[in-house]
Amino acid sequence: MVKISAYWKSVVAGLAPVLVTVQSAVDDGQVDVGEGLAIAGALLIAFGVWRVPNR
């Protein structure tokens, strides 16, 4: 099994969902409140994944 370091875990957990959310938010050329909340939620979830230690 491939071990992923905590550094790469945080990079993947942080960037992937946030980038997908941002891309879908700016697809129509503007970001409204709902899309901003979705981006903030993705950031919070990414931070939560980063805070959980690897076992």
Buried (B, 14 or more C-beta within 10 A) or exposed (E): EEEEEEEEBBBBBBEEBBEEBBEEBEEEEEBEEEBEEBBEEBBEBBEEBBEEEEE
